[in-house]
Structure formats: C-alpha cells, structure tokens
Amino acid sequence: MIMSNETQLISEIKKEFFRRVCEESISRIKKCLSMIDDSQLWYRHNDHVNSIGNLILHLEGNARQWIISGLGQKPDDRKRSEEFLPDRNLSKHQLIMLLEQLETDIKPIINHLTEESLTEVKKVQVFEETGLSIVIHVIEHFSYHTGQITLLTKQLTNKQTFYYGHLNLEINE
C-alpha cells in the first residue's frame, strides 16, 4: 500500500514524537535518576532553581495537560503550582512510575493523530494552539527540561551521562 504524502507526514510526526519524548528524553531522565540518590532528588540550589523531582513533576503535568487534555480532550485536572513545591515526598521509583504511566497514556492519543487533529485549534491553559503546535510544544518542552535535569545531575554527581557513549560522534562522513 502506498501512503499519500499527508499520511506519510503524519506518520513521521508520530514517529518523531515518540523518538524525542519517549526514547530520548524519558530514557535520559531515567538514566539521571539512576545516577543520583534520594537526598539529591529534591535538592534545590536556591529558591529560583527547581529540583530534579520538581522538573519531572512539571514535565508530567505539562504533557498530561497539553497532550491528554488538549489533544485527547480528557478532563484537565492539572494543579501546576503544586509541581514546584519543595520537598515533595515522592521517591525516584514513584517518579519513574509516573513517567511510565504518562508514556502509556500518551501513546494512543499520538497514535490516533490525523490531519484534522493536527490542524484543529485547541485551547490549552490560556493558549489557542493547533494540534501540531501542541505536539511540537511537548517535544521541545521535554528537551528543554531534560537538559536541565542532565545539568543538575552532572553538578550533583560530578559524572558524565554518556548518552552517546556507544557512538563515535567525530565521524564526518
């Protein structure tokens, strides 16, 4: 069966979402969690810097709001300010479970994207965005905060993450 250009494009958008959010960002966050201990999970350098735990809660809340509520039209029960409370009493294991449940909940919504759902305007928070804009927002939001989590992990552990340790990135072919 030959796919139309539009169908192929939608397929590529789905594939890229899963690659960037699930395969890269969430797996990198899990790697960072494996490198820190529980006392470092909620550490804040100062009142203006979020902890790794807070950033994970924020990513999970944001993706639920934008993808599950925005695209999936499920009720929005996000309490954004609670994501940033210091000294949350959640373990690394509980945060990993939240991320894994998020992946499970997001997959059917992303898998059912259509040209209509990508071009339709949805209200999320105070914004009106197309479905495509929502997908791009979640990808870039995950990337941004995964970078922060990586930096905090390196600062707390004085260790490299070796995300690309198995690749020779010096090849210019």
OpenMM code with the backbone's topology and positions (N, CA, C; nanometers):
from openmm import Vec3, app, unit

residues = "MET ILE MET SER ASN GLU THR GLN LEU ILE SER GLU ILE LYS LYS GLU PHE PHE ARG ARG VAL CYS GLU GLU SER ILE SER ARG ILE LYS LYS CYS LEU SER MET ILE ASP ASP SER GLN LEU TRP TYR ARG HIS ASN ASP HIS VAL ASN SER ILE GLY ASN LEU ILE LEU HIS LEU GLU GLY ASN ALA ARG GLN TRP ILE ILE SER GLY LEU GLY GLN LYS PRO ASP ASP ARG LYS ARG SER GLU GLU PHE LEU PRO ASP ARG ASN LEU SER LYS HIS GLN LEU ILE MET LEU LEU GLU GLN LEU GLU THR ASP ILE LYS PRO ILE ILE ASN HIS LEU THR GLU GLU SER LEU THR GLU VAL LYS LYS VAL GLN VAL PHE GLU GLU THR GLY LEU SER ILE VAL ILE HIS VAL ILE GLU HIS PHE SER TYR HIS THR GLY GLN ILE THR LEU LEU THR LYS GLN LEU THR ASN LYS GLN THR PHE TYR TYR GLY HIS LEU ASN LEU GLU ILE ASN GLU".split()
positions = [
    Vec3(0.0839, -0.1177, 0.0000),
    Vec3(0.0000, 0.0000, 0.0000),
    Vec3(0.0883, 0.1240, 0.0000),
    Vec3(0.0629, 0.2146, -0.0898),
    Vec3(0.1388, 0.3388, -0.0984),
    Vec3(0.0671, 0.4448, -0.0165),
    Vec3(0.1418, 0.5094, 0.0745),
    Vec3(0.0821, 0.6136, 0.1567),
    Vec3(0.0870, 0.7472, 0.0829),
    Vec3(-0.0156, 0.8281, 0.1044),
    Vec3(-0.0132, 0.9634, 0.0489),
    Vec3(0.0916, 1.0446, 0.1225),
    Vec3(0.1309, 1.1560, 0.0637),
    Vec3(0.2297, 1.2427, 0.1284),
    Vec3(0.1808, 1.2903, 0.2636),
    Vec3(0.0507, 1.3226, 0.2757),
    Vec3(-0.0037, 1.3683, 0.4038),
    Vec3(0.0014, 1.2574, 0.5075),
    Vec3(-0.0374, 1.1371, 0.4688),
    Vec3(-0.0338, 1.0240, 0.5613),
    Vec3(0.1093, 0.9946, 0.6034),
    Vec3(0.2026, 1.0017, 0.5101),
    Vec3(0.3432, 0.9782, 0.5416),
    Vec3(0.3948, 1.0857, 0.6368),
    Vec3(0.3553, 1.2095, 0.6161),
    Vec3(0.3975, 1.3188, 0.7041),
    Vec3(0.3440, 1.2985, 0.8452),
    Vec3(0.2187, 1.2609, 0.8571),
    Vec3(0.1597, 1.2360, 0.9893),
    Vec3(0.2311, 1.1203, 1.0570),
    Vec3(0.2636, 1.0168, 0.9830),
    Vec3(0.3386, 0.9031, 1.0360),
    Vec3(0.4752, 0.9482, 1.0878),
    Vec3(0.5424, 1.0351, 1.0137),
    Vec3(0.6729, 1.0868, 1.0552),
    Vec3(0.6614, 1.1729, 1.1811),
    Vec3(0.5557, 1.2521, 1.1927),
    Vec3(0.5338, 1.3339, 1.3126),
    Vec3(0.5174, 1.2444, 1.4349),
    Vec3(0.4377, 1.1404, 1.4220),
    Vec3(0.4174, 1.0454, 1.5323),
    Vec3(0.5495, 0.9805, 1.5727),
    Vec3(0.6218, 0.9313, 1.4712),
    Vec3(0.7493, 0.8633, 1.4960),
    Vec3(0.8476, 0.9572, 1.5664),
    Vec3(0.8535, 1.0800, 1.5214),
    Vec3(0.9471, 1.1768, 1.5803),
    Vec3(0.9076, 1.2117, 1.7231),
    Vec3(0.7775, 1.2222, 1.7502),
    Vec3(0.7316, 1.2483, 1.8865),
    Vec3(0.7804, 1.1380, 1.9794),
    Vec3(0.7552, 1.0123, 1.9415),
    Vec3(0.7962, 0.9012, 2.0272),
    Vec3(0.9477, 0.8948, 2.0423),
    Vec3(1.0195, 0.9233, 1.9351),
    Vec3(1.1659, 0.9229, 1.9427),
    Vec3(1.2162, 1.0305, 2.0389),
    Vec3(1.1694, 1.1520, 2.0223),
    Vec3(1.2206, 1.2639, 2.1024),
    Vec3(1.1734, 1.2611, 2.2465),
    Vec3(1.0480, 1.2282, 2.2695),
    Vec3(0.9947, 1.2310, 2.4064),
    Vec3(1.0232, 1.1006, 2.4803),
    Vec3(0.9857, 0.9887, 2.4222),
    Vec3(0.9961, 0.8611, 2.4937),
    Vec3(1.1356, 0.8001, 2.4870),
    Vec3(1.1870, 0.7860, 2.3656),
    Vec3(1.3159, 0.7181, 2.3512),
    Vec3(1.4327, 0.8032, 2.3981),
    Vec3(1.4269, 0.9341, 2.3764),
    Vec3(1.5387, 1.0196, 2.4197),
    Vec3(1.5126, 1.0796, 2.5574),
    Vec3(1.4164, 1.1693, 2.5678),
    Vec3(1.4006, 1.2455, 2.6925),
    Vec3(1.3693, 1.1569, 2.8120),
    Vec3(1.2641, 1.0775, 2.8039),
    Vec3(1.2265, 0.9982, 2.9214),
    Vec3(1.3362, 0.8986, 2.9569),
    Vec3(1.4000, 0.8370, 2.8586),
    Vec3(1.5085, 0.7440, 2.8919),
    Vec3(1.6276, 0.8182, 2.9542),
    Vec3(1.6546, 0.9397, 2.9091),
    Vec3(1.7637, 1.0181, 2.9693),
    Vec3(1.7295, 1.0594, 3.1118),
    Vec3(1.6057, 1.0956, 3.1351),
    Vec3(1.5634, 1.1301, 3.2717),
    Vec3(1.5798, 1.0087, 3.3630),
    Vec3(1.5403, 0.8926, 3.3158),
    Vec3(1.5574, 0.7701, 3.3954),
    Vec3(1.7053, 0.7437, 3.4230),
    Vec3(1.7898, 0.7675, 3.3238),
    Vec3(1.9349, 0.7499, 3.3438),
    Vec3(1.9833, 0.8449, 3.4533),
    Vec3(1.9398, 0.9707, 3.4479),
    Vec3(1.9784, 1.0673, 3.5512),
    Vec3(1.9299, 1.0220, 3.6883),
    Vec3(1.8080, 0.9725, 3.6958),
    Vec3(1.7559, 0.9242, 3.8239),
    Vec3(1.8404, 0.8087, 3.8772),
    Vec3(1.8924, 0.7260, 3.7879),
    Vec3(1.9756, 0.6136, 3.8323),
    Vec3(2.1102, 0.6608, 3.8870),
    Vec3(2.1499, 0.7832, 3.8530),
    Vec3(2.2810, 0.8345, 3.8934),
    Vec3(2.2780, 0.9114, 4.0252),
    Vec3(2.1597, 0.9514, 4.0704),
    Vec3(2.1509, 1.0303, 4.1935),
    Vec3(2.0910, 0.9467, 4.3051),
    Vec3(2.1092, 0.9940, 4.4272),
    Vec3(2.0438, 0.9252, 4.5382),
    Vec3(1.9206, 1.0051, 4.5802),
    Vec3(1.8413, 0.9466, 4.6681),
    Vec3(1.7141, 1.0095, 4.7063),
    Vec3(1.7323, 1.1471, 4.7696),
    Vec3(1.8426, 1.1696, 4.8379),
    Vec3(1.8644, 1.3007, 4.9006),
    Vec3(1.8894, 1.4090, 4.7958),
    Vec3(1.9346, 1.3696, 4.6778),
    Vec3(1.9618, 1.4673, 4.5719),
    Vec3(1.8387, 1.4958, 4.4861),
    Vec3(1.7390, 1.4119, 4.4933),
    Vec3(1.6202, 1.4224, 4.4092),
    Vec3(1.5462, 1.5546, 4.4272),
    Vec3(1.5389, 1.6033, 4.5495),
    Vec3(1.4630, 1.7255, 4.5784),
    Vec3(1.5535, 1.8429, 4.6163),
    Vec3(1.6831, 1.8274, 4.5930),
    Vec3(1.7782, 1.9347, 4.6239),
    Vec3(1.7549, 2.0543, 4.5314),
    Vec3(1.7528, 2.1743, 4.5940),
    Vec3(1.7415, 2.2991, 4.5185),
    Vec3(1.8596, 2.3867, 4.5564),
    Vec3(1.9323, 2.4317, 4.4551),
    Vec3(2.0477, 2.5182, 4.4795),
    Vec3(2.0051, 2.6473, 4.5474),
    Vec3(1.8902, 2.7010, 4.5074),
    Vec3(1.8304, 2.8187, 4.5719),
    Vec3(1.6822, 2.8195, 4.5376),
    Vec3(1.6110, 2.9215, 4.5844),
    Vec3(1.4661, 2.9273, 4.5630),
    Vec3(1.4256, 2.9487, 4.4180),
    Vec3(1.5204, 2.9814, 4.3325),
    Vec3(1.4898, 3.0097, 4.1924),
    Vec3(1.5281, 2.8952, 4.0985),
    Vec3(1.5787, 2.7862, 4.1549),
    Vec3(1.6197, 2.6706, 4.0758),
    Vec3(1.5358, 2.5511, 4.1211),
    Vec3(1.4724, 2.4860, 4.0261),
    Vec3(1.3902, 2.3697, 4.0597),
    Vec3(1.4766, 2.2461, 4.0826),
    Vec3(1.4241, 2.1554, 4.1617),
    Vec3(1.4908, 2.0273, 4.1829),
    Vec3(1.4610, 1.9347, 4.0656),
    Vec3(1.5368, 1.8271, 4.0562),
    Vec3(1.5116, 1.7257, 3.9547),
    Vec3(1.3698, 1.6700, 3.9712),
    Vec3(1.3310, 1.6440, 4.0939),
    Vec3(1.1961, 1.5931, 4.1197),
    Vec3(1.0886, 1.6893, 4.0726),
    Vec3(1.1061, 1.8184, 4.1022),
    Vec3(1.0082, 1.9180, 4.0575),
    Vec3(0.9999, 1.9244, 3.9057),
    Vec3(1.1136, 1.9162, 3.8393),
    Vec3(1.1140, 1.9218, 3.6928),
    Vec3(1.0417, 1.8016, 3.6331),
    Vec3(1.0571, 1.6856, 3.6928),
    Vec3(0.9872, 1.5664, 3.6436),
    Vec3(0.8365, 1.5825, 3.6631),
    Vec3(0.7955, 1.6299, 3.7804),
    Vec3(0.6522, 1.6530, 3.8034),
    Vec3(0.5971, 1.7558, 3.7049),
    Vec3(0.6762, 1.8581, 3.6767),
    Vec3(0.6348, 1.9618, 3.5823),
    Vec3(0.6192, 1.9048, 3.4408),
    Vec3(0.7135, 1.8247, 3.3965),
    Vec3(0.7043, 1.7635, 3.2638),
    Vec3(0.5819, 1.6731, 3.2538),
    Vec3(0.5596, 1.5938, 3.3557),
    Vec3(0.4463, 1.5020, 3.3557),
    Vec3(0.3155, 1.5805, 3.3529),
    Vec3(0.3052, 1.6852, 3.4341),
    Vec3(0.1834, 1.7670, 3.4374),
    Vec3(0.1591, 1.8399, 3.3066),
    Vec3(0.2657, 1.8941, 3.2499),
    Vec3(0.2550, 1.9673, 3.1239),
    Vec3(0.2110, 1.8749, 3.0103),
    Vec3(0.2721, 1.7592, 2.9986),
    Vec3(0.2374, 1.6665, 2.8905),
    Vec3(0.0944, 1.6163, 2.9068),
    Vec3(0.0526, 1.5907, 3.0280),
    Vec3(-0.0862, 1.5484, 3.0502),
    Vec3(-0.1826, 1.6594, 3.0064),
    Vec3(-0.1496, 1.7821, 3.0440),
    Vec3(-0.2385, 1.8921, 3.0099),
    Vec3(-0.2431, 1.9159, 2.8594),
    Vec3(-0.1280, 1.9184, 2.7945),
    Vec3(-0.1218, 1.9532, 2.6533),
    Vec3(-0.1626, 1.8373, 2.5622),
    Vec3(-0.1182, 1.7163, 2.5917),
    Vec3(-0.1483, 1.6033, 2.5041),
    Vec3(-0.2793, 1.5351, 2.5445),
    Vec3(-0.2883, 1.4918, 2.6687),
    Vec3(-0.4037, 1.4121, 2.7099),
    Vec3(-0.5304, 1.4972, 2.7182),
    Vec3(-0.5193, 1.6175, 2.7761),
    Vec3(-0.6366, 1.7047, 2.7825),
    Vec3(-0.6552, 1.7847, 2.6545),
    Vec3(-0.5466, 1.8426, 2.6040),
    Vec3(-0.5566, 1.9267, 2.4849),
    Vec3(-0.5923, 1.8497, 2.3601),
    Vec3(-0.5110, 1.7508, 2.3259),
    Vec3(-0.5375, 1.6707, 2.2055),
    Vec3(-0.6396, 1.5600, 2.2319),
    Vec3(-0.6302, 1.4973, 2.3473),
    Vec3(-0.7161, 1.3834, 2.3781),
    Vec3(-0.8515, 1.4205, 2.4348),
    Vec3(-0.8708, 1.5493, 2.4619),
    Vec3(-0.9990, 1.6002, 2.5117),
    Vec3(-1.0444, 1.5363, 2.6429),
    Vec3(-0.9478, 1.4930, 2.7247),
    Vec3(-0.9787, 1.4400, 2.8574),
    Vec3(-0.9852, 1.5570, 2.9558),
    Vec3(-1.0526, 1.5400, 3.0699),
    Vec3(-1.0601, 1.6497, 3.1675),
    Vec3(-0.9211, 1.6951, 3.2126),
    Vec3(-0.9067, 1.8245, 3.2343),
    Vec3(-0.7800, 1.8840, 3.2767),
    Vec3(-0.7874, 1.9106, 3.4263),
    Vec3(-0.7144, 1.8311, 3.5043),
    Vec3(-0.7137, 1.8492, 3.6493),
    Vec3(-0.5757, 1.8918, 3.7003),
    Vec3(-0.4954, 1.9494, 3.6124),
    Vec3(-0.3596, 1.9896, 3.6492),
    Vec3(-0.3613, 2.1017, 3.7520),
    Vec3(-0.2746, 2.0881, 3.8515),
    Vec3(-0.2505, 2.1919, 3.9519),
    Vec3(-0.1032, 2.2292, 3.9393),
    Vec3(-0.0735, 2.3157, 3.8425),
    Vec3(0.0632, 2.3476, 3.8019),
    Vec3(0.1506, 2.3928, 3.9188),
    Vec3(0.0981, 2.4777, 4.0055),
    Vec3(0.1801, 2.5315, 4.1154),
    Vec3(0.2290, 2.4217, 4.2097),
    Vec3(0.1550, 2.3126, 4.2216),
    Vec3(0.1957, 2.2031, 4.3100),
    Vec3(0.3179, 2.1281, 4.2571),
    Vec3(0.3428, 2.1370, 4.1262),
    Vec3(0.4588, 2.0702, 4.0670),
    Vec3(0.5901, 2.1288, 4.1188),
    Vec3(0.5847, 2.2507, 4.1681),
    Vec3(0.7062, 2.3221, 4.2081),
    Vec3(0.7232, 2.3332, 4.3595),
    Vec3(0.6390, 2.2656, 4.4365),
    Vec3(0.6528, 2.2695, 4.5814),
    Vec3(0.7832, 2.2019, 4.6224),
    Vec3(0.8587, 2.2618, 4.7135),
    Vec3(0.9835, 2.1987, 4.7578),
    Vec3(0.9540, 2.0784, 4.8475),
    Vec3(1.0498, 1.9901, 4.8558),
    Vec3(1.0437, 1.8773, 4.9496),
    Vec3(0.9212, 1.7887, 4.9311),
    Vec3(0.8932, 1.7528, 4.8079),
    Vec3(0.7842, 1.6578, 4.7821),
    Vec3(0.8269, 1.5224, 4.8361),
    Vec3(0.7335, 1.4447, 4.8778),
    Vec3(0.7645, 1.3162, 4.9397),
    Vec3(0.7419, 1.2018, 4.8404),
    Vec3(0.8074, 1.2118, 4.7245),
    Vec3(0.7990, 1.1065, 4.6240),
    Vec3(0.9391, 1.0487, 4.6027),
    Vec3(0.9448, 0.9203, 4.5825),
    Vec3(1.0740, 0.8534, 4.5603),
    Vec3(1.1078, 0.8531, 4.4115),
    Vec3(1.2314, 0.8164, 4.3811),
    Vec3(1.2720, 0.8002, 4.2408),
    Vec3(1.1821, 0.6977, 4.1734),
    Vec3(1.1555, 0.5887, 4.2414),
    Vec3(1.0709, 0.4834, 4.1846),
    Vec3(0.9319, 0.5381, 4.1507),
    Vec3(0.8745, 0.6187, 4.2381),
    Vec3(0.7419, 0.6753, 4.2114),
    Vec3(0.7447, 0.7697, 4.0912),
    Vec3(0.8512, 0.8463, 4.0769),
    Vec3(0.8624, 0.9362, 3.9617),
    Vec3(0.8795, 0.8575, 3.8317),
    Vec3(0.9546, 0.7492, 3.8363),
    Vec3(0.9691, 0.6628, 3.7188),
    Vec3(0.8329, 0.6045, 3.6816),
    Vec3(0.7570, 0.5631, 3.7803),
    Vec3(0.6234, 0.5081, 3.7534),
    Vec3(0.5325, 0.6142, 3.6899),
    Vec3(0.5436, 0.7399, 3.7353),
    Vec3(0.4652, 0.8483, 3.6740),
    Vec3(0.5018, 0.8663, 3.5269),
    Vec3(0.6315, 0.8643, 3.4976),
    Vec3(0.6767, 0.8796, 3.3591),
    Vec3(0.6306, 0.7621, 3.2730),
    Vec3(0.6375, 0.6426, 3.3266),
    Vec3(0.5948, 0.5249, 3.2506),
    Vec3(0.4441, 0.5264, 3.2263),
    Vec3(0.3675, 0.5704, 3.3247),
    Vec3(0.2229, 0.5810, 3.3062),
    Vec3(0.1900, 0.6904, 3.2049),
    Vec3(0.2662, 0.7988, 3.2087),
    Vec3(0.2484, 0.9052, 3.1102),
    Vec3(0.2687, 0.8507, 2.9691),
    Vec3(0.3753, 0.7758, 2.9480),
    Vec3(0.4007, 0.7145, 2.8166),
    Vec3(0.2829, 0.6284, 2.7727),
    Vec3(0.2328, 0.5471, 2.8637),
    Vec3(0.1188, 0.4599, 2.8344),
    Vec3(-0.0044, 0.5411, 2.7955),
    Vec3(-0.0283, 0.6495, 2.8671),
    Vec3(-0.1479, 0.7311, 2.8437),
    Vec3(-0.1382, 0.8157, 2.7173),
    Vec3(-0.0171, 0.8560, 2.6815),
    Vec3(0.0033, 0.9419, 2.5646),
    Vec3(-0.0008, 0.8620, 2.4337),
    Vec3(0.0485, 0.7407, 2.4365),
    Vec3(0.0642, 0.6621, 2.3122),
    Vec3(-0.0630, 0.6535, 2.2276),
    Vec3(-0.1777, 0.6194, 2.2854),
    Vec3(-0.2954, 0.6086, 2.1977),
    Vec3(-0.3373, 0.7426, 2.1372),
    Vec3(-0.3156, 0.8500, 2.2082),
    Vec3(-0.3534, 0.9817, 2.1563),
    Vec3(-0.2633, 1.0195, 2.0387),
    Vec3(-0.1339, 1.0014, 2.0555),
    Vec3(-0.0407, 1.0322, 1.9463),
    Vec3(-0.0633, 0.9356, 1.8293),
    Vec3(-0.0852, 0.8086, 1.8578),
    Vec3(-0.1064, 0.7106, 1.7514),
    Vec3(-0.2309, 0.7391, 1.6679),
    Vec3(-0.3266, 0.8093, 1.7242),
    Vec3(-0.4507, 0.8396, 1.6520),
    Vec3(-0.4531, 0.9801, 1.5920),
    Vec3(-0.3368, 1.0453, 1.5833),
    Vec3(-0.3327, 1.1772, 1.5197),
    Vec3(-0.3739, 1.1668, 1.3733),
    Vec3(-0.4488, 1.2656, 1.3312),
    Vec3(-0.4914, 1.2748, 1.1918),
    Vec3(-0.4592, 1.4147, 1.1412),
    Vec3(-0.4741, 1.4344, 1.0117),
    Vec3(-0.4553, 1.5681, 0.9572),
    Vec3(-0.5505, 1.6662, 1.0261),
    Vec3(-0.6720, 1.6231, 1.0489),
    Vec3(-0.7706, 1.7099, 1.1149),
    Vec3(-0.7285, 1.7454, 1.2571),
    Vec3(-0.6835, 1.6452, 1.3344),
    Vec3(-0.6449, 1.6733, 1.4731),
    Vec3(-0.5187, 1.7590, 1.4816),
    Vec3(-0.4335, 1.7517, 1.3798),
    Vec3(-0.3116, 1.8339, 1.3795),
    Vec3(-0.3379, 1.9783, 1.3367),
    Vec3(-0.4439, 2.0002, 1.2610),
    Vec3(-0.4737, 2.1362, 1.2140),
    Vec3(-0.5816, 2.2045, 1.2965),
    Vec3(-0.6565, 2.1272, 1.3725),
    Vec3(-0.7629, 2.1833, 1.4558),
    Vec3(-0.7029, 2.2654, 1.5704),
    Vec3(-0.7659, 2.3777, 1.6018),
    Vec3(-0.7203, 2.4643, 1.7109),
    Vec3(-0.7851, 2.4179, 1.8414),
    Vec3(-0.7015, 2.4031, 1.9426),
    Vec3(-0.7465, 2.3598, 2.0762),
    Vec3(-0.7044, 2.4646, 2.1784),
    Vec3(-0.7814, 2.4756, 2.2857),
    Vec3(-0.7449, 2.5647, 2.3951),
    Vec3(-0.6724, 2.4828, 2.5011),
    Vec3(-0.5508, 2.5267, 2.5340),
    Vec3(-0.4707, 2.4629, 2.6387),
    Vec3(-0.4187, 2.5744, 2.7278),
    Vec3(-0.4417, 2.5632, 2.8581),
    Vec3(-0.4105, 2.6710, 2.9520),
    Vec3(-0.4790, 2.7977, 2.9002),
    Vec3(-0.4032, 2.9013, 2.8734),
    Vec3(-0.4602, 3.0266, 2.8216),
    Vec3(-0.4305, 3.0437, 2.6734),
    Vec3(-0.3834, 2.9372, 2.6087),
    Vec3(-0.3394, 2.9443, 2.4707),
    Vec3(-0.4387, 2.8749, 2.3770),
    Vec3(-0.4408, 2.9208, 2.2537),
    Vec3(-0.5132, 2.8512, 2.1475),
    Vec3(-0.4088, 2.8058, 2.0471),
    Vec3(-0.3959, 2.6744, 2.0319),
    Vec3(-0.2884, 2.6154, 1.9530),
    Vec3(-0.3445, 2.5075, 1.8612),
    Vec3(-0.2799, 2.4880, 1.7483),
    Vec3(-0.3154, 2.3747, 1.6630),
    Vec3(-0.2610, 2.2470, 1.7272),
    Vec3(-0.3128, 2.1346, 1.6821),
    Vec3(-0.2620, 2.0065, 1.7313),
    Vec3(-0.1139, 1.9909, 1.7032),
    Vec3(-0.0698, 2.0351, 1.5855),
    Vec3(0.0728, 2.0275, 1.5526),
    Vec3(0.1548, 2.1120, 1.6487),
    Vec3(0.1077, 2.2303, 1.6792),
    Vec3(0.1782, 2.3172, 1.7735),
    Vec3(0.1865, 2.2522, 1.9120),
    Vec3(0.0815, 2.1836, 1.9518),
    Vec3(0.0807, 2.1137, 2.0809),
    Vec3(0.1876, 2.0040, 2.0817),
    Vec3(0.1944, 1.9268, 1.9744),
    Vec3(0.2936, 1.8191, 1.9647),
    Vec3(0.4354, 1.8766, 1.9699),
    Vec3(0.4587, 1.9820, 1.8936),
    Vec3(0.5914, 2.0449, 1.8930),
    Vec3(0.6243, 2.1020, 2.0297),
    Vec3(0.5271, 2.1660, 2.0941),
    Vec3(0.5500, 2.2221, 2.2280),
    Vec3(0.5965, 2.1142, 2.3252),
    Vec3(0.5294, 2.0006, 2.3257),
    Vec3(0.5651, 1.8953, 2.4223),
    Vec3(0.7035, 1.8387, 2.3917),
    Vec3(0.7359, 1.8231, 2.2648),
    Vec3(0.8702, 1.7757, 2.2289),
    Vec3(0.9757, 1.8733, 2.2793),
    Vec3(0.9593, 2.0014, 2.2482),
    Vec3(1.0623, 2.0982, 2.2872),
    Vec3(1.0633, 2.1202, 2.4379),
    Vec3(0.9502, 2.1109, 2.5026),
    Vec3(0.9426, 2.1271, 2.6475),
    Vec3(1.0163, 2.0138, 2.7179),
    Vec3(0.9962, 1.8921, 2.6692),
    Vec3(1.0693, 1.7785, 2.7253),
    Vec3(1.2191, 1.7948, 2.7040),
    Vec3(1.2583, 1.8364, 2.5849),
    Vec3(1.4005, 1.8539, 2.5545),
    Vec3(1.4639, 1.9579, 2.6463),
    Vec3(1.3967, 2.0694, 2.6620),
    Vec3(1.4464, 2.1797, 2.7447),
    Vec3(1.4696, 2.1346, 2.8886),
    Vec3(1.3676, 2.0746, 2.9483),
    Vec3(1.3801, 2.0362, 3.0891),
    Vec3(1.4666, 1.9110, 3.1081),
    Vec3(1.4748, 1.8250, 3.0071),
    Vec3(1.5675, 1.7116, 3.0157),
    Vec3(1.7103, 1.7641, 3.0215),
    Vec3(1.7390, 1.8689, 2.9471),
    Vec3(1.8710, 1.9320, 2.9550),
    Vec3(1.8988, 1.9868, 3.0940),
    Vec3(1.7979, 2.0476, 3.1562),
    Vec3(1.8165, 2.0976, 3.2931),
    Vec3(1.8413, 1.9821, 3.3899),
    Vec3(1.7644, 1.8758, 3.3764),
    Vec3(1.7819, 1.7594, 3.4635),
    Vec3(1.9211, 1.7003, 3.4455),
    Vec3(1.9683, 1.6958, 3.3209),
    Vec3(2.1024, 1.6446, 3.2924),
    Vec3(2.2084, 1.7326, 3.3585),
    Vec3(2.1958, 1.8624, 3.3432),
    Vec3(2.2925, 1.9545, 3.4054),
    Vec3(2.2921, 1.9395, 3.5572),
    Vec3(2.1745, 1.9352, 3.6174),
    Vec3(2.1674, 1.9191, 3.7630),
    Vec3(2.2304, 1.7865, 3.8061),
    Vec3(2.2065, 1.6809, 3.7300),
    Vec3(2.2646, 1.5503, 3.7617),
    Vec3(2.4169, 1.5567, 3.7562),
    Vec3(2.4704, 1.6188, 3.6522),
    Vec3(2.6156, 1.6312, 3.6406),
    Vec3(2.6736, 1.7151, 3.7536),
    Vec3(2.6036, 1.8212, 3.7926),
    Vec3(2.6516, 1.9048, 3.9030),
    Vec3(2.6477, 1.8293, 4.0353),
    Vec3(2.5420, 1.7520, 4.0568),
    Vec3(2.5272, 1.6800, 4.1833),
    Vec3(2.6211, 1.5604, 4.1953),
    Vec3(2.6540, 1.4976, 4.0840),
    Vec3(2.7317, 1.3732, 4.0886),
    Vec3(2.8759, 1.3881, 4.0405),
    Vec3(2.9041, 1.4966, 3.9698),
    Vec3(3.0347, 1.5162, 3.9067),
    Vec3(3.0679, 1.3982, 3.8137),
    Vec3(2.9638, 1.3514, 3.7408),
    Vec3(2.9807, 1.2399, 3.6476),
    Vec3(2.9169, 1.2753, 3.5133),
    Vec3(2.9689, 1.2126, 3.4090),
    Vec3(2.9107, 1.2241, 3.2756),
    Vec3(2.7924, 1.1290, 3.2622),
    Vec3(2.6991, 1.1630, 3.1744),
    Vec3(2.5844, 1.0751, 3.1493),
    Vec3(2.6116, 0.9756, 3.0367),
    Vec3(2.7037, 1.0063, 2.9492),
    Vec3(2.7397, 0.9197, 2.8370),
    Vec3(2.6184, 0.8786, 2.7527),
    Vec3(2.5327, 0.9754, 2.7230),
    Vec3(2.4168, 0.9464, 2.6386),
    Vec3(2.4581, 0.8891, 2.5032),
    Vec3(2.5703, 0.9362, 2.4526),
    Vec3(2.6175, 0.8899, 2.3221),
    Vec3(2.7448, 0.8069, 2.3350),
    Vec3(2.7658, 0.7469, 2.4493),
    Vec3(2.8883, 0.6729, 2.4760),
    Vec3(2.9172, 0.5603, 2.3787),
    Vec3(2.8154, 0.5059, 2.3182),
    Vec3(2.8324, 0.3937, 2.2249),
    Vec3(2.8569, 0.4403, 2.0809),
    Vec3(2.8574, 0.5716, 2.0581),
    Vec3(2.8733, 0.6251, 1.9224),
    Vec3(3.0023, 0.7054, 1.9096),
    Vec3(3.0609, 0.6998, 1.7916),
    Vec3(3.1749, 0.7855, 1.7617),
    Vec3(3.1199, 0.9098, 1.6917),
    Vec3(3.1086, 1.0189, 1.7641),
    Vec3(3.0499, 1.1407, 1.7106),
    Vec3(3.1505, 1.2245, 1.6313),
    Vec3(3.2723, 1.1776, 1.6192),
    Vec3(3.3753, 1.2503, 1.5446),
    Vec3(3.3763, 1.2150, 1.3971),
    Vec3(3.2969, 1.1211, 1.3555),
    Vec3(3.2899, 1.0805, 1.2152),
    Vec3(3.2156, 1.1877, 1.1363),
    Vec3(3.2772, 1.2342, 1.0267),
    Vec3(3.2196, 1.3412, 0.9457),
    Vec3(3.1818, 1.2932, 0.8060),
    Vec3(3.1344, 1.1747, 0.7936),
    Vec3(3.1007, 1.1189, 0.6613),
    Vec3(2.9595, 1.1518, 0.6227),
] * unit.nanometer
topology = app.Topology()
chain = topology.addChain("A")
for resn in residues:
    res = topology.addResidue(resn, chain)
    for name in ("N", "CA", "C"):
        topology.addAtom(name, app.Element.getBySymbol(name[0]), res)
